[in-house]
Amino acid sequence: MSKTNLNPRHVAIIMDGNGRWARNRGMRRIAGHIAGMKSVRAIVEAACEMNVTHLSLYAFSLQNWGRPKDEVRGLMELLAQYLEKETATLVKNGIRLNPIGRLDRLPAGMRAALEETVKKTRGGKNLTLTLAISYGAREEIVEAVKKIAAAGTKPERITKKTVAANLHTAGLPEPDLLIRTGGEMRLSNFFLWQSAYTEIYVAKTLWPDFRRRHLKKAVETYMSRERRFGLTEPALGTQKKRRES
């Protein structure tokens, strides 16, 4: 049985466990989010070192707006602080910021900070860092369908490519590896369309404790798997020969 033996090009992460991390230490939830920002810095750096070209982080879901107002306010402040502190490092390391989601729902100051960082990092070629903020996959698909309908596209002309081109992730490769920290076995409305054939890895480690060694283990597990894309082994072999010819 052949393995991928290839480094994942696109890694997506559901950063889960901040609240539990804080609760286990008798702290407020915001303390877990603060600790989680250190993991963001560490994993962005590690992804660059591992030659990952696209890293997508699920930072804030549409459903998260329903959390207590003080927690939401704290999260927005943390994201703004991250942008303020890390923009120069992103530019230096050739990292392009790509925020996606219902950004219109973000506070004006947060939107302005995102726009400024996007502008400053536009030339980054080493890594595309996609931050899913105010994002929901089902809502994203509905929004894409509405765009297609509004364009007057005939039903018989609608293909998978048509839908993909109208998603927030248009232009990005589909994730090769999706990691969820914190041990939960669900996608939580993240990248539902994009993850049709993505390899999924669940780590028990809570996000604030997730570091380079944990990412390395996930990548090594990915590289040991055989990706079938719905095909049988003989069909995979035929497809591979066609690509090589």
Buried (B, 14 or more C-beta within 10 A) or exposed (E): EEEBEEBBBBBBBBBBBBBBBBEEEEBBBBBBBBBBBBBBEBBBBBBBEBEBBBBBBBBBBBEBEEBEEEBBEBBBBBBBEBBEEBBEEBBEBEBBBBBBBBBEEBBEEBBEBBEBBBEBBEEBEBBBBBBBBBBBBEBBBEBBBEBBEEEEBEEEEBEEEBBBBBBBBEEBEBBBBBBBBBEBEEBBBBBBBBBEEBBBBBBEBBBBBBBBEBBEBBBEBBBEEEBEEEEEEEEBEEEEEEEEE
